[in-house]
Amino acid sequence: MTKREEIELLCVKHEETLAKVEAGEYKLAKKLSKTQETYDTYSKYRKLQADIEEAKELGMAELVSEWTQESDKIWAELLELTKPRDERDDGNLIMEIRPAAGGDEAALFAGVLLRMYTMYAKSLGFEVEIFDLDETEIGGVKNAALTIEGDGAFSHFKYESGVHRVQRVPETETQGRIHTSTATVAVLPEAVEVDFKIDEKDLRVDVYRASGAGGQHVNKTESAVRITHIPTGTVVACQDNRSQIKNREKALTILQSKLADHYQSEADKKYAATRKTQVGTGDRSERIRTYNYPQGRITDHRIGKSVHNMTTFLNGDIGEMVEALKNASQSTA
């Protein structure tokens, strides 16, 4: 099938979906919106092609040349619009942030990353919910797990999976020596539809008191929930709500997504190898990005791009880097 035939087929399906929506199947409206721009652009392209043929018959060479150039631009737009895309891009995501090498400094940096991603998500209008957070006494993060929800959320964060390295002078360093620490970030798409059901007998559910930094209890009831999927050893904890029932429901939702990722990884060895490369072990040498404080530079090693806006970047202004990663991924697709 040629590219033109592929686009024509997409437009035929668009018209079929439009007819169904107009007949009352409003649940298909979102599907329709995804192909509307391609449909409109191809309609413009076809009309221009007809105009070019008519101009050729009339011997209007100047118009033929002008319209042909415009037609080429529209065709380039169509190619961009119909590039293969990740169907998960439209959905929500689950993110986990943990310190790796570097002790307290790594935990502090994990906290910086948590703040950075939260601010970036909110700047895009996404909803952020931290459902599990374990902090250190000095303000660092031992573990953070959150969901980010909104149309297209996953597409903005999926390239953040991996080891992030920071080089800076810790506040506790009296001799001004630069320390290197790392934190790991894992990003999973939230599972919407899965073809398996969790068997209750495979679960171990523990309840405990939600706690803050240093073990200080933030409530006096055992509302926090930890669920372990025994066959895979997958663990999810949720302590965001004061209601044990709500925490259990949230934990089960997260567990569903993590198991979907687990089983997909088992079925697709290439995906499993990619994920291992992304997250790694947290060793200092396994990195996707370095945050060099003394030089005010952030470098993404996958695409060789550096930016020099440390303060604004850590305040959530990471869009330039995200777009560069998207473009690099599409160019090698």
For each residue, the residues with C-beta under 8 A, 3 or more apart:
1: 5 6 9
2: 5 6
3: 6 7 79 82
4: 7 8
5: 1 2 8 9
6: 1 2 3 9 10 82
7: 3 4 10 11 38 42 78 82
8: 4 5 11 12 42
9: 1 5 6 12 13
10: 6 7 13 14 35 38 39 82
11: 7 8 14 15 35 38 39 42 43
12: 8 9 15 16
13: 9 10 16 17 35
14: 10 11 17 18 32 35 36 38 39
15: 11 12 18 19 39
16: 12 13 19 20
17: 13 14 20 21 28 31 32 35
18: 14 15 21 22 32
19: 15 16 22 23
20: 16 17 23 25 28
21: 17 18 24 25 26 28 29 32
22: 18 19
23: 19 20
24: 21
25: 20 21 28
26: 21 29
27: 30
28: 17 20 21 25 31 32
29: 21 26 32 33
30: 27 33 34
31: 17 28 34 35
32: 14 17 18 21 28 29 35 36
33: 29 30 36
34: 30 31 90
35: 10 11 13 14 17 31 32 38 39
36: 14 32 33 39 40
37: 40 41 81
38: 7 10 11 14 35 41 42 78 81 82
39: 10 11 14 15 35 36 42 43
40: 36 37 43 44
41: 37 38 44 45 74 77 78 81
42: 7 8 11 38 39 45 46 78
43: 11 39 40 46 47
44: 40 41 47 48 74
45: 41 42 48 49 71 74 75 78
46: 42 43 49 50
47: 43 44 50 51
48: 44 45 51 52 67 70 71 74
49: 45 46 52 53 71
50: 46 47 53 54
51: 47 48 54 55 67
52: 48 49 55 56 64 67 68 71
53: 49 50 56 57
54: 50 51 57 58
55: 51 52 58 60 63 64 67
56: 52 53 59 60 64
57: 53 54
58: 54 55
59: 56
60: 55 56 63 64
61: 64 65
62: 65 66
63: 55 60 66 67
64: 52 55 56 60 61 67 68
65: 61 62 68 69
66: 62 63 69 70
67: 48 51 52 55 63 64 70 71
68: 52 64 65 71 72
69: 65 66 72 73
70: 48 66 67 73 74
71: 45 48 49 52 67 68 74 75
72: 68 69 75 76
73: 69 70 76 77
74: 41 44 45 48 70 71 77 78
75: 45 71 72 78 79
76: 72 73 79 80
77: 41 73 74 80 81
78: 7 38 41 42 45 74 75 81 82
79: 3 75 76 82 83
80: 76 77 83
81: 37 38 41 77 78
82: 3 6 7 10 38 78 79
83: 79 80 330 333
84: 333
85: 89
86: 89 154 155 158
87: 90
88: 91 154 158 189
89: 85 86 152 154 155 158
90: 34 87 151 152 154 155
91: 88 153 154 189 190 192
92: 147 148 149 150 153 154 189 190
93: 147 148 153 154 157 158 187 188 189 190
94: 145 146 147 187 188 189 190 254 257 258
95: 117 145 146 147 148 157 160 185 186 187 188
96: 143 144 145 184 185 186
97: 110 113 114 117 141 143 144 145 183 184 185
98: 110 141 142 143 144 183 184 282
99: 102 103 106 107 109 110 140 141 142 181 182 183
100: 106 163 181 182 183 184 281 282 283
101: 106 180 181 182 282 283 284
102: 99 105 106 109 166 179 180 181 182
103: 99 106 107 181
104: 107 108 136 138 140 170 172
105: 102 108 109 166 170 179 181
106: 99 100 101 102 103 109 110 140 181 182 183
107: 99 103 104 110 111 136 138 140 141 142
108: 104 105 111 112 136 138 139 140 141 170
109: 99 102 105 106 112 113 140 164 166 181 182 183 291
110: 97 98 99 106 107 113 114 140 141 142 144 183
111: 107 108 114 115 135 139 140 141 144
112: 108 109 115 116 166 314
113: 97 109 110 116 117 164 183 185
114: 97 110 111 117 118 130 141 144 146
115: 111 112 118 119 314 316
116: 112 113 119 120 313 314 315 316 318
117: 95 97 113 114 120 121 146 148 157 160 185 316
118: 114 115 121 122 128 130 146 316
119: 115 116 122 123 315 316
120: 116 117 123 124 156 316 317 318 319
121: 117 118 124 126 127 128 148 150 153 156 157 316
122: 118 119 125 126 128 316
123: 119 120 316 317
124: 120 121 150 153 156
125: 122 150
126: 121 122 148 149 150 153 156
127: 121 148 149 150
128: 118 121 122 146 147 148 149
129: 146 147 149 240
130: 114 118 133 144 145 146 240
131: 145 146 147 238 239 240 247 250 251 254
132: 143 144 145 236 237 238 239 240
133: 130 141 143 144 145 239
134: 141 142 143 144 211
135: 111 139 140 141 142 212 213
136: 104 107 108 139 140 141 142 213 214
137: 213 214
138: 104 107 108
139: 108 111 135 136 213
140: 99 104 106 107 108 109 110 111 135 136
141: 97 98 99 107 108 110 111 114 133 134 135 136 144
142: 98 99 107 110 134 135 136
143: 96 97 98 132 133 134
144: 96 97 98 110 111 114 130 132 133 134 141
145: 94 95 96 97 130 131 132 133 236 237 254
146: 94 95 114 117 118 128 129 130 131
147: 92 93 94 95 128 129 131 190 254
148: 92 93 95 117 121 126 127 128 153 157
149: 92 126 127 128 129 153 190
150: 92 121 124 125 126 127 153
151: 90
152: 89 90 155 156
153: 91 92 93 121 124 126 148 149 150 156 157
154: 86 88 89 90 91 92 93 157 158 187 189 190
155: 86 89 90 152 158 326
156: 120 121 124 126 152 153 322
157: 93 95 117 121 148 153 154 160 187
158: 86 88 89 93 154 155 161 187 189
159: 302 322 325 326 329
160: 95 117 157 185 187
161: 158 185 186 187 275 278 279 288
162: 184 185 277 278 279 280 286 287 288 289
163: 100 182 183 184 185 279 280 282 283 286 287 288
164: 109 113 182 183 184 185 287 288 289 290 291
165: 180 181 182 284 287 289 290 291
166: 102 105 109 112 180 181 182 183 290 291 293
167: 178 179 180 290 291 292 293 294
168: 178 179 291 292 293 294
169: 173 176 177 178 179 293 294
170: 104 105 108 173 179
171:
172: 104
173: 169 170 176 177 179
174:
175:
176: 169 173
177: 169 173
178: 167 168 169 294
179: 102 105 167 168 169 170 173
180: 101 102 165 166 167 284
181: 99 100 101 102 103 105 106 109 165 166 284
182: 99 100 101 102 106 109 163 164 165 166 282 283 284 286 287
183: 97 98 99 100 106 109 110 113 163 164 166 282
184: 96 97 98 100 162 163 164 279 280 282
185: 95 96 97 113 117 160 161 162 163 164
186: 95 96 161 278 279
187: 93 94 95 154 157 158 160 161
188: 93 94 95 257 258 261
189: 88 91 92 93 94 154 158 257 261
190: 91 92 93 94 147 149 154 253 257
191: 194 256 257 259 260 261
192: 91
193:
194: 191 256 259 260
195:
196: 259 260 263
197:
198: 202 203 229 252 255 256 259
199: 202 203
200: 203
201:
202: 198 199 229 230 231
203: 198 199 200 227 228 229 230
204: 227 228 230
205: 225 226 227 228 248
206: 225 226 227 228
207: 222 223 224 225 226 244
208: 222 224 226
209: 217 219 220 221 222 223 224
210: 217 218 219 223 224 239 242
211: 134 215 216 217 218 224 239
212: 135 215 216 217 218
213: 135 136 137 139 216
214: 136 137
215: 211 212
216: 211 212 213
217: 209 210 211 212 220
218: 210 211 212
219: 209 210 223 242
220: 209 217
221: 209 242 244
222: 207 208 209 244
223: 207 209 210 219 239 241 242 243 244 247
224: 207 208 209 210 211 237 238 239 244 247
225: 205 206 207 237 238 239 244 247 248 251
226: 205 206 207 208 235 236 237 238 251
227: 203 204 205 206 235 236 237 248 251 252 255
228: 203 204 205 206 233 234 235
229: 198 202 203 232 233 234 235 255 259
230: 202 203 204 233
231: 202
232: 229 259 262
233: 228 229 230
234: 228 229 255 258 259 262
235: 226 227 228 229
236: 132 145 226 227 251 254 255 258
237: 132 145 224 225 226 227 251
238: 131 132 224 225 226 241 247 248 250 251 254
239: 131 132 133 210 211 223 224 225 247
240: 129 130 131 132 247 250
241: 223 238 246 247 250
242: 210 219 221 223
243: 223 246 247
244: 207 221 222 223 224 225 247 248
245: 248 249
246: 241 243 249 250
247: 131 223 224 225 238 239 240 241 243 244 250 251
248: 205 225 227 238 244 245 251 252
249: 245 246 252 253
250: 131 238 240 241 246 247 253 254
251: 131 225 226 227 236 237 238 247 248 254 255
252: 198 227 248 249 255 256
253: 190 249 250 256 257
254: 94 131 145 147 236 238 250 251 257 258
255: 198 227 229 234 236 251 252 258 259
256: 191 194 198 252 253 259 260
257: 94 188 189 190 191 253 254 260 261
258: 94 188 234 236 254 255 261 262
259: 191 194 196 198 229 232 234 255 256 262 263
260: 191 194 196 256 257 263 264
261: 188 189 191 257 258 264 265 275
262: 232 234 258 259 265 266
263: 196 259 260 266 267
264: 260 261 267 268 271
265: 261 262 268 271 272 275
266: 262 263 272
267: 263 264
268: 264 265 271 272
269: 272 273
270: 273 274
271: 264 265 268 274 275
272: 265 266 268 269 275 276
273: 269 270 276 277
274: 270 271 277 278
275: 161 261 265 271 272 278 279
276: 272 273 279 280
277: 162 273 274 280
278: 161 162 186 274 275 288
279: 161 162 163 184 186 275 276
280: 162 163 184 276 277 283 286
281: 100 286
282: 98 100 101 163 182 183 184 286
283: 100 101 163 182 280 286
284: 101 165 180 181 182 287
285:
286: 162 163 182 280 281 282 283
287: 162 163 164 165 182 284 290 301
288: 161 162 163 164 278 300 301 302
289: 162 164 165 298 299 300 301
290: 164 165 166 167 287 297 298 299 301
291: 109 164 165 166 167 168 298 310 314
292: 167 168 295 296 297 298 299
293: 166 167 168 169 296 310
294: 167 168 169 178
295: 292 308
296: 292 293 308 309 310
297: 290 292 306 307 308 310
298: 289 290 291 292 306 307 308 309 310 313 321
299: 289 290 292 304 305 306
300: 288 289 303 304 305 306 321 324 325
301: 287 288 289 290 304
302: 159 288 325 328
303: 300 324 325 328
304: 299 300 301
305: 299 300 321 324
306: 297 298 299 300
307: 297 298 313 320 321
308: 295 296 297 298
309: 296 298 312 313 317
310: 291 293 296 297 298 313 314
311: 314 315
312: 309 315 317
313: 116 298 307 309 310 317 318 321
314: 112 115 116 291 310 311
315: 116 119 311 312
316: 115 116 117 118 119 120 121 122 123
317: 120 123 309 312 313 320
318: 116 120 313 321 322
319: 120 322 323
320: 307 317 323 324
321: 298 300 305 307 313 318 324 325
322: 156 159 318 319 325 326
323: 319 320 326 327
324: 300 303 305 320 321 327 328
325: 159 300 302 303 321 322 328 329
326: 155 159 322 323 329 330
327: 323 324 330 331
328: 302 303 324 325 331 332
329: 159 325 326 332 333
330: 83 326 327 333
331: 327 328
332: 328 329
333: 83 84 329 330
